[in-house]
Amino acid sequence: MTRRVVLITQDSDFEMLIKMSSLTLTKLNYQVDIFQEIRKDIDLIIIDFDIKENFDLVKSIRANPEFKNKKIVGVATALTDKKIFFDCGCDSVMSKKEFAPAADNILMY
């Protein structure tokens, strides 16, 4: 089974972390495909909230019946109030520093 993940970020280091985790999982027989655009067949959306416009993007994703039940993980360099992330529609929120050691598990499940 292939896990399809959409990654929305402009942070090249964070993007590289996700791609490296994907390659590691592929070697362990877990297929993970990373996309940069929203698609109907996705399993997970990882969205970088260092880009403030992404709050509106998550709200529009949740408003679309095709995507309203997709899992959305929000990440940011610094988190002050997680409530605003959950209020816009994220299922899970963590700092990029917290995400890094958990990346393989997040991409697998």
N, CA, C and O atoms as a MOPAC input file, in Angstrom:
PM7 MOZYME 1SCF
protein

 N      0.83600 1    -1.18000 1     0.00000 1
 C      0.00000 1     0.00000 1     0.00000 1
 C      0.88300 1     1.24600 1     0.00000 1
 O      1.88500 1     1.31500 1     0.71200 1
 N      0.50300 1     2.19800 1    -0.78800 1
 C      1.24300 1     3.44800 1    -0.87200 1
 C      0.53400 1     4.52300 1    -0.07200 1
 O     -0.67600 1     4.71000 1    -0.19900 1
 N      1.28400 1     5.21900 1     0.74000 1
 C      0.75200 1     6.34500 1     1.52000 1
 C      1.02600 1     7.61300 1     0.72300 1
 O      2.16600 1     7.87300 1     0.33600 1
 N     -0.01300 1     8.40000 1     0.47900 1
 C      0.12000 1     9.62100 1    -0.32000 1
 C      0.02600 1    10.83600 1     0.59700 1
 O     -0.97100 1    11.04000 1     1.29000 1
 N      1.08300 1    11.63100 1     0.58300 1
 C      1.20300 1    12.76300 1     1.49600 1
 C      1.39600 1    14.04400 1     0.69700 1
 O      2.21800 1    14.10400 1    -0.21800 1
 N      0.63000 1    15.06100 1     1.05500 1
 C      0.82700 1    16.38500 1     0.47000 1
 C      1.63900 1    17.20400 1     1.46200 1
 O      1.30700 1    17.27000 1     2.64500 1
 N      2.69500 1    17.82000 1     0.97700 1
 C      3.53900 1    18.68000 1     1.79600 1
 C      3.44700 1    20.09900 1     1.25900 1
 O      3.77300 1    20.35900 1     0.10100 1
 N      3.00000 1    21.01300 1     2.11200 1
 C      2.89100 1    22.41400 1     1.71800 1
 C      3.85200 1    23.20800 1     2.60100 1
 O      3.57900 1    23.45800 1     3.77500 1
 N      4.97600 1    23.59600 1     2.01200 1
 C      6.01000 1    24.33300 1     2.74200 1
 C      6.88600 1    25.09800 1     1.75800 1
 O      6.95000 1    24.77400 1     0.57300 1
 N      7.55300 1    26.11300 1     2.27400 1
 C      8.59000 1    26.80900 1     1.51400 1
 C      9.94000 1    26.65500 1     2.21000 1
 O     10.92900 1    27.26900 1     1.81000 1
 N      9.96900 1    25.84100 1     3.24200 1
 C     11.16600 1    25.59300 1     4.04000 1
 C     11.91500 1    24.40900 1     3.42700 1
 O     11.49800 1    23.26000 1     3.57600 1
 N     13.01600 1    24.69100 1     2.74100 1
 C     13.74100 1    23.62800 1     2.03400 1
 C     14.33100 1    22.59100 1     2.99500 1
 O     14.41600 1    21.41300 1     2.64700 1
 N     14.73600 1    23.00400 1     4.18700 1
 C     15.26500 1    22.04000 1     5.16000 1
 C     14.17200 1    21.08400 1     5.63500 1
 O     14.40100 1    19.88000 1     5.75800 1
 N     12.99500 1    21.62300 1     5.89800 1
 C     11.87900 1    20.78500 1     6.34000 1
 C     11.44700 1    19.84300 1     5.21200 1
 O     11.14800 1    18.67300 1     5.45300 1
 N     11.41800 1    20.35600 1     3.99700 1
 C     11.07800 1    19.52000 1     2.83900 1
 C     12.07900 1    18.37300 1     2.69200 1
 O     11.69100 1    17.24200 1     2.40100 1
 N     13.34900 1    18.66200 1     2.89100 1
 C     14.38100 1    17.62300 1     2.79200 1
 C     14.19000 1    16.57100 1     3.88500 1
 O     14.37700 1    15.38100 1     3.63200 1
 N     13.82300 1    16.99200 1     5.08800 1
 C     13.55100 1    16.05000 1     6.17600 1
 C     12.44400 1    15.07400 1     5.77900 1
 O     12.57000 1    13.86700 1     5.98800 1
 N     11.36900 1    15.59500 1     5.21100 1
 C     10.24100 1    14.75500 1     4.79300 1
 C     10.67600 1    13.79300 1     3.69100 1
 O     10.33500 1    12.61000 1     3.72400 1
 N     11.41900 1    14.29300 1     2.72900 1
 C     11.86200 1    13.43800 1     1.62400 1
 C     12.82900 1    12.35300 1     2.10600 1
 O     12.77400 1    11.22100 1     1.62600 1
 N     13.70000 1    12.68600 1     3.03600 1
 C     14.62300 1    11.68500 1     3.58500 1
 C     13.85800 1    10.62000 1     4.36700 1
 O     14.17500 1     9.43500 1     4.26900 1
 N     12.86800 1    11.02400 1     5.13000 1
 C     12.03900 1    10.04700 1     5.85500 1
 C     11.31900 1     9.13500 1     4.87700 1
 O     11.21500 1     7.92900 1     5.10000 1
 N     10.82500 1     9.71300 1     3.79900 1
 C     10.14000 1     8.92700 1     2.77700 1
 C     11.07900 1     7.88400 1     2.16900 1
 O     10.68900 1     6.73300 1     1.97500 1
 N     12.30000 1     8.28300 1     1.87300 1
 C     13.27900 1     7.34000 1     1.31600 1
 C     13.62900 1     6.24400 1     2.31700 1
 O     13.75500 1     5.07700 1     1.94600 1
 N     13.78300 1     6.61800 1     3.57500 1
 C     14.06800 1     5.63200 1     4.62300 1
 C     12.94900 1     4.60700 1     4.70900 1
 O     13.20400 1     3.40600 1     4.79900 1
 N     11.72100 1     5.08000 1     4.68200 1
 C     10.57200 1     4.17200 1     4.77000 1
 C     10.47800 1     3.26900 1     3.55000 1
 O     10.08700 1     2.10700 1     3.66600 1
 N     10.83300 1     3.79400 1     2.37800 1
 C     10.81400 1     2.98300 1     1.16100 1
 C     11.78200 1     1.80300 1     1.30400 1
 O     11.48100 1     0.69100 1     0.86900 1
 N     12.92500 1     2.04900 1     1.90500 1
 C     13.89300 1     0.96900 1     2.12600 1
 C     13.36400 1    -0.07000 1     3.10600 1
 O     13.81300 1    -1.21600 1     3.10700 1
 N     12.40500 1     0.33400 1     3.94100 1
 C     11.79100 1    -0.58400 1     4.90700 1
 C     10.46400 1    -1.15400 1     4.38500 1
 O      9.65900 1    -1.68300 1     5.15200 1
 N     10.25300 1    -1.03500 1     3.07800 1
 C      9.05200 1    -1.53600 1     2.39700 1
 C      7.76700 1    -0.78600 1     2.73800 1
 O      6.67800 1    -1.35300 1     2.64500 1
 N      7.88200 1     0.46300 1     3.12500 1
 C      6.72400 1     1.34600 1     3.28000 1
 C      6.81100 1     2.38300 1     2.17300 1
 O      7.72200 1     3.21100 1     2.16300 1
 N      5.87800 1     2.34000 1     1.25000 1
 C      5.91200 1     3.26500 1     0.12700 1
 C      5.20900 1     4.56600 1     0.50800 1
 O      4.03700 1     4.55400 1     0.88500 1
 N      5.92200 1     5.68100 1     0.41100 1
 C      5.36500 1     6.99700 1     0.70300 1
 C      5.63400 1     7.89700 1    -0.49300 1
 O      6.78500 1     8.08600 1    -0.88500 1
 N      4.58000 1     8.45000 1    -1.07000 1
 C      4.71600 1     9.40800 1    -2.16200 1
 C      4.43300 1    10.80000 1    -1.61900 1
 O      3.44500 1    11.01100 1    -0.91500 1
 N      5.30100 1    11.74500 1    -1.94800 1
 C      5.16500 1    13.12000 1    -1.48500 1
 C      4.73600 1    13.98700 1    -2.66700 1
 O      5.34700 1    13.95000 1    -3.73500 1
 N      3.68000 1    14.76200 1    -2.45900 1
 C      3.16800 1    15.66000 1    -3.49100 1
 C      3.17200 1    17.09100 1    -2.96800 1
 O      3.18500 1    17.32000 1    -1.75900 1
 N      3.16000 1    18.04300 1    -3.88500 1
 C      3.14400 1    19.45400 1    -3.49800 1
 C      1.79200 1    20.10300 1    -3.78500 1
 O      1.59700 1    21.28700 1    -3.50900 1
 N      0.86900 1    19.33300 1    -4.33600 1
 C     -0.45500 1    19.88100 1    -4.62800 1
 C     -1.52200 1    18.96800 1    -4.02800 1
 O     -1.31500 1    17.76400 1    -3.87500 1
 N     -2.65300 1    19.55900 1    -3.69600 1
 C     -3.76600 1    18.79900 1    -3.12800 1
 C     -4.35000 1    17.90000 1    -4.21700 1
 O     -4.62300 1    18.35000 1    -5.33000 1
 N     -4.53500 1    16.62800 1    -3.87800 1
 C     -5.10100 1    15.64800 1    -4.80500 1
 C     -6.21200 1    14.88400 1    -4.10200 1
 O     -6.26100 1    14.83700 1    -2.87200 1
 N     -7.09100 1    14.29200 1    -4.87600 1
 C     -8.22000 1    13.54300 1    -4.29900 1
 C     -7.77800 1    12.29100 1    -3.55200 1
 O     -8.42900 1    11.89000 1    -2.58800 1
 N     -6.68500 1    11.67100 1    -3.98000 1
 C     -6.28600 1    10.37400 1    -3.42700 1
 C     -5.26700 1    10.47300 1    -2.28800 1
 O     -4.54200 1     9.51400 1    -2.02500 1
 N     -5.20700 1    11.60300 1    -1.62300 1
 C     -4.21900 1    11.77000 1    -0.56000 1
 C     -4.68400 1    11.14900 1     0.75300 1
 O     -5.87800 1    10.96900 1     0.98900 1
 N     -3.71200 1    10.82800 1     1.59700 1
 C     -3.99100 1    10.27400 1     2.92100 1
 C     -3.71000 1    11.27700 1     4.03100 1
 O     -4.33600 1    11.23200 1     5.09000 1
 N     -2.77000 1    12.17900 1     3.78900 1
 C     -2.29500 1    13.08200 1     4.83200 1
 C     -1.84200 1    14.39200 1     4.20600 1
 O     -1.28100 1    14.41100 1     3.11100 1
 N     -2.09400 1    15.48900 1     4.91700 1
 C     -1.59800 1    16.80100 1     4.50400 1
 C     -0.71300 1    17.32300 1     5.63100 1
 O     -1.14000 1    17.40500 1     6.78200 1
 N      0.51700 1    17.67100 1     5.28900 1
 C      1.42100 1    18.31800 1     6.23800 1
 C      1.57200 1    19.75200 1     5.76100 1
 O      2.00200 1    20.00100 1     4.63500 1
 N      1.21700 1    20.68600 1     6.62000 1
 C      1.18900 1    22.08100 1     6.19300 1
 C      2.00100 1    22.95600 1     7.13800 1
 O      1.87200 1    22.86400 1     8.35900 1
 N      2.82800 1    23.79300 1     6.56000 1
 C      3.75300 1    24.65800 1     7.28800 1
 C      3.07400 1    25.99300 1     7.58100 1
 O      2.70500 1    26.72900 1     6.66500 1
 N      2.91400 1    26.29400 1     8.86100 1
 C      2.25000 1    27.53400 1     9.24400 1
 C      3.22000 1    28.68300 1     9.45900 1
 O      2.83900 1    29.71700 1    10.00800 1
 N      4.46600 1    28.52200 1     9.03700 1
 C      5.34400 1    29.68600 1     8.96500 1
 C      4.86800 1    30.58700 1     7.82700 1
 O      5.25500 1    31.75200 1     7.74000 1
 N      4.03000 1    30.03600 1     6.96300 1
 C      3.36900 1    30.78600 1     5.89300 1
 C      1.96900 1    31.11300 1     6.40500 1
 O      1.11200 1    30.23200 1     6.47600 1
 N      1.73800 1    32.35400 1     6.75800 1
 C      0.48800 1    32.75300 1     7.42400 1
 C     -0.75400 1    32.50000 1     6.56800 1
 O     -1.82900 1    32.24700 1     7.11200 1
 N     -0.62800 1    32.56200 1     5.25000 1
 C     -1.77100 1    32.33000 1     4.36700 1
 C     -2.30500 1    30.90700 1     4.47800 1
 O     -3.42700 1    30.62900 1     4.05600 1
 N     -1.51500 1    30.01800 1     5.04000 1
 C     -1.93700 1    28.62000 1     5.12800 1
 C     -3.08100 1    28.40300 1     6.10800 1
 O     -3.74500 1    27.36800 1     6.05700 1
 N     -3.32300 1    29.36400 1     7.00500 1
 C     -4.50000 1    29.26400 1     7.87500 1
 C     -5.76500 1    29.26500 1     7.01700 1
 O     -6.67100 1    28.45900 1     7.22800 1
 N     -5.81600 1    30.18200 1     6.04500 1
 C     -6.96900 1    30.24400 1     5.14000 1
 C     -7.03000 1    29.01400 1     4.24300 1
 O     -8.11700 1    28.53700 1     3.91500 1
 N     -5.87800 1    28.50200 1     3.84800 1
 C     -5.83800 1    27.30000 1     3.01100 1
 C     -6.45900 1    26.11400 1     3.74100 1
 O     -7.23700 1    25.36500 1     3.15000 1
 N     -6.12600 1    25.93500 1     5.00800 1
 C     -6.69300 1    24.82200 1     5.78000 1
 C     -8.20100 1    24.97800 1     5.90700 1
 O     -8.93800 1    23.99900 1     5.78900 1
 N     -8.65900 1    26.18600 1     6.14200 1
 C    -10.10900 1    26.42100 1     6.23200 1
 C    -10.79600 1    26.05500 1     4.92200 1
 O    -11.87800 1    25.46900 1     4.93600 1
 N    -10.18100 1    26.39400 1     3.79300 1
 C    -10.79000 1    26.05400 1     2.49800 1
 C    -10.73600 1    24.55000 1     2.23600 1
 O    -11.65100 1    24.00300 1     1.61900 1
 N     -9.68900 1    23.87700 1     2.68900 1
 C     -9.61200 1    22.41500 1     2.55900 1
 C    -10.74700 1    21.78000 1     3.35200 1
 O    -11.43800 1    20.89300 1     2.85300 1
 N    -10.93700 1    22.23200 1     4.57700 1
 C    -12.00000 1    21.68600 1     5.43500 1
 C    -13.39300 1    21.98100 1     4.88400 1
 O    -14.33200 1    21.23100 1     5.14700 1
 N    -13.53400 1    23.05000 1     4.13300 1
 C    -14.83600 1    23.40700 1     3.56300 1
 C    -15.18900 1    22.54500 1     2.35200 1
 O    -16.35100 1    22.49400 1     1.94800 1
 N    -14.20400 1    21.87300 1     1.77600 1
 C    -14.42200 1    21.03800 1     0.59800 1
 C    -14.82500 1    19.63200 1     1.05100 1
 O    -14.06000 1    18.97100 1     1.75400 1
 N    -16.01300 1    19.16800 1     0.66000 1
 C    -16.48300 1    17.84200 1     1.09200 1
 C    -15.51900 1    16.69600 1     0.75700 1
 O    -15.46700 1    15.70500 1     1.48600 1
 N    -14.76200 1    16.82000 1    -0.32800 1
 C    -13.82100 1    15.75900 1    -0.71500 1
 C    -12.63800 1    15.64100 1     0.23800 1
 O    -12.03300 1    14.57400 1     0.34600 1
 N    -12.30600 1    16.72100 1     0.92600 1
 C    -11.10600 1    16.74100 1     1.75800 1
 C    -11.38000 1    16.95100 1     3.23900 1
 O    -10.45100 1    16.92000 1     4.04600 1
 N    -12.62700 1    17.16300 1     3.60700 1
 C    -12.89900 1    17.56100 1     4.99000 1
 C    -12.50500 1    16.50100 1     6.02100 1
 O    -12.30700 1    16.82800 1     7.19100 1
 N    -12.38800 1    15.24200 1     5.60600 1
 C    -12.00700 1    14.18200 1     6.54400 1
 C    -10.54800 1    13.74200 1     6.41800 1
 O    -10.12900 1    12.78600 1     7.07200 1
 N     -9.78400 1    14.42500 1     5.59200 1
 C     -8.35600 1    14.09900 1     5.45900 1
 C     -7.61100 1    14.59400 1     6.69400 1
 O     -7.94300 1    15.64000 1     7.25000 1
 N     -6.62000 1    13.84800 1     7.11000 1
 C     -5.83000 1    14.23200 1     8.28100 1
 C     -4.88700 1    15.37000 1     7.89900 1
 O     -4.18400 1    15.29900 1     6.89000 1
 N     -4.88300 1    16.41900 1     8.71900 1
 C     -4.00500 1    17.57000 1     8.50500 1
 C     -3.11300 1    17.74800 1     9.72900 1
 O     -3.58900 1    17.90600 1    10.85300 1
 N     -1.80600 1    17.71700 1     9.47800 1
 C     -0.82100 1    17.97600 1    10.52500 1
 C     -0.21900 1    19.34900 1    10.25300 1
 O      0.34800 1    19.58900 1     9.18600 1
 N     -0.34500 1    20.23700 1    11.21700 1
 C      0.23400 1    21.56900 1    11.09900 1
 C      1.57300 1    21.62200 1    11.80400 1
 O      1.72900 1    21.08800 1    12.90200 1
 N      2.54100 1    22.27000 1    11.16800 1
 C      3.85500 1    22.44900 1    11.77600 1
 C      4.24300 1    23.92300 1    11.69300 1
 O      3.80700 1    24.64300 1    10.79500 1
 N      5.06200 1    24.35300 1    12.63300 1
 C      5.57200 1    25.72400 1    12.63300 1
 C      6.89600 1    25.74500 1    13.37700 1
 O      7.16900 1    24.88400 1    14.21300 1
 N      7.70500 1    26.73100 1    13.06400 1
 C      8.98100 1    26.86100 1    13.75400 1
 C      8.76000 1    27.11600 1    15.23700 1
 O      9.42200 1    26.52000 1    16.08700 1
 N      7.82300 1    28.00900 1    15.53900 1
 C      7.51400 1    28.33300 1    16.93900 1
 C      6.01000 1    28.26300 1    17.14300 1
 O      5.23900 1    28.78400 1    16.33700 1
 N      5.60200 1    27.62200 1    18.21800 1
 C      4.17900 1    27.52300 1    18.54800 1
 C      3.92600 1    28.27600 1    19.84600 1
 O      4.53500 1    27.98700 1    20.87500 1
 N      3.02700 1    29.23800 1    19.78300 1
 C      2.67500 1    29.96200 1    21.00400 1
 C      1.31300 1    29.52100 1    21.51700 1
 O      1.15100 1    29.23900 1    22.70500 1
 N      0.34500 1    29.46300 1    20.63200 1
 C     -1.01400 1    29.08300 1    21.01300 1
 C     -1.53300 1    28.05500 1    20.01100 1
 O     -1.92000 1    28.40900 1    18.89700 1
 N     -1.53900 1    26.79400 1    20.40300 1
 C     -1.97000 1    25.73200 1    19.49000 1
 C     -3.45100 1    25.82900 1    19.14300 1
 O     -3.88400 1    25.29000 1    18.12400 1
 N     -4.21800 1    26.49800 1    19.96600 1
 C     -5.66000 1    26.59300 1    19.74700 1
 C     -5.98900 1    27.18800 1    18.37300 1
 O     -6.93100 1    26.73600 1    17.72100 1
 N     -5.23700 1    28.18300 1    17.92900 1
 C     -5.53800 1    28.80100 1    16.63200 1
 C     -5.35000 1    27.80600 1    15.48600 1
 O     -6.03700 1    27.89200 1    14.46800 1
 N     -4.42800 1    26.87100 1    15.65100 1
 C     -4.19800 1    25.85800 1    14.62300 1
 C     -5.35500 1    24.85400 1    14.58400 1
 O     -5.82700 1    24.47100 1    13.51400 1
 N     -5.79500 1    24.44400 1    15.75800 1
 C     -6.93200 1    23.51900 1    15.82800 1
 C     -8.21200 1    24.19600 1    15.35500 1
 O     -9.03700 1    23.56700 1    14.69300 1
 N     -8.38200 1    25.46800 1    15.68700 1
 C     -9.57900 1    26.20600 1    15.27200 1
 C     -9.68400 1    26.33600 1    13.75600 1
 O    -10.79000 1    26.37500 1    13.21600 1
 N     -8.55500 1    26.40300 1    13.06800 1
 C     -8.61900 1    26.53000 1    11.60500 1
 C     -8.82100 1    25.18200 1    10.92700 1
 O     -9.14100 1    25.13300 1     9.74000 1
 N     -8.63500 1    24.06200 1    11.67600 1
 C     -8.94700 1    22.76200 1    11.09800 1
 C     -7.87900 1    21.69000 1    11.18400 1
 O     -8.06600 1    20.60300 1    10.63700 1
 N     -6.77000 1    21.95400 1    11.85100 1
 C     -5.71900 1    20.93700 1    11.98300 1
 C     -6.15000 1    19.83000 1    12.94100 1
 O     -6.84000 1    20.07900 1    13.92900 1
 N     -5.73400 1    18.60600 1    12.63200 1
 C     -5.97000 1    17.46700 1    13.51900 1
 C     -4.85800 1    17.33000 1    14.54600 1
 O     -5.07600 1    16.85800 1    15.66200 1
 N     -3.66700 1    17.75000 1    14.15200 1
 C     -2.49900 1    17.64300 1    15.01400 1
 C     -1.59900 1    18.84100 1    14.73300 1
 O     -1.54700 1    19.34000 1    13.60900 1
 N     -0.89500 1    19.29400 1    15.76000 1
 C     -0.01600 1    20.45700 1    15.62200 1
 C      1.26600 1    20.19100 1    16.39600 1
 O      1.23200 1    19.69100 1    17.52000 1
 N      2.39300 1    20.53000 1    15.78800 1
 C      3.66500 1    20.39100 1    16.49700 1
 C      4.69500 1    21.32500 1    15.89600 1
 O      4.55400 1    21.79300 1    14.76600 1
 N      5.71900 1    21.58200 1    16.66500 1
 C      6.81300 1    22.39200 1    16.13500 1
 C      7.62300 1    21.52900 1    15.16500 1
 O      7.55100 1    20.30000 1    15.19700 1
 N      8.38100 1    22.18300 1    14.32000 1
 C      9.22500 1    21.43600 1    13.39100 1
 C     10.26100 1    20.61100 1    14.15600 1
 O     10.64400 1    19.52400 1    13.72500 1
 N     10.70200 1    21.13800 1    15.28200 1
 C     11.66900 1    20.41400 1    16.11500 1
 C     11.04000 1    19.14400 1    16.68900 1
 O     11.70300 1    18.11000 1    16.77000 1
 N      9.77500 1    19.21200 1    17.08500 1
 C      9.06800 1    18.02700 1    17.59100 1
 C      8.77700 1    17.03600 1    16.46600 1
 O      8.80400 1    15.82300 1    16.67200 1
 N      8.50200 1    17.56200 1    15.28500 1
 C      8.14000 1    16.72600 1    14.14200 1
 C      9.31200 1    15.85100 1    13.68800 1
 O      9.12600 1    14.68200 1    13.35100 1
 N     10.50600 1    16.42000 1    13.68300 1
 C     11.67300 1    15.74200 1    13.10400 1
 C     11.87800 1    14.31700 1    13.61100 1
 O     11.98800 1    13.40800 1    12.78800 1
 N     11.93400 1    14.06900 1    14.93100 1
 C     12.16500 1    12.68900 1    15.36700 1
 C     10.96900 1    11.75900 1    15.14700 1
 O     11.12100 1    10.53800 1    15.17900 1
 N      9.80300 1    12.32200 1    14.92800 1
 C      8.59900 1    11.50500 1    14.73600 1
 C      8.21000 1    11.36200 1    13.26800 1
 O      7.20700 1    10.71800 1    12.95900 1
 N      8.97900 1    11.94400 1    12.36700 1
 C      8.60500 1    12.00200 1    10.94600 1
 C      8.28900 1    10.63300 1    10.35000 1
 O      7.27700 1    10.48200 1     9.66500 1
 N      9.13100 1     9.64200 1    10.59600 1
 C      8.89000 1     8.31300 1    10.02100 1
 C      7.53700 1     7.75900 1    10.46500 1
 O      6.76600 1     7.26300 1     9.64400 1
 N      7.25700 1     7.84300 1    11.74800 1
 C      5.98400 1     7.32400 1    12.26100 1
 C      4.79200 1     8.09500 1    11.71500 1
 O      3.76300 1     7.49800 1    11.39700 1
 N      4.91500 1     9.39900 1    11.60400 1
 C      3.81700 1    10.21500 1    11.07500 1
 C      3.54700 1     9.84700 1     9.62200 1
 O      2.38900 1     9.72400 1     9.22100 1
 N      4.58100 1     9.67200 1     8.84500 1
 C      4.39900 1     9.31900 1     7.43300 1
 C      3.84100 1     7.90900 1     7.25800 1
 O      3.11700 1     7.64900 1     6.29600 1
 N      4.16700 1     6.99600 1     8.17200 1
 C      3.67200 1     5.61600 1     8.06300 1
 C      2.19900 1     5.50500 1     8.40900 1
 O      1.47000 1     4.73300 1     7.78600 1
 N      1.75200 1     6.27000 1     9.39900 1
 C      0.38900 1     6.11300 1     9.89200 1
 C     -0.35200 1     7.38400 1     9.68700 1
 O     -1.52900 1     7.47500 1    10.03400 1

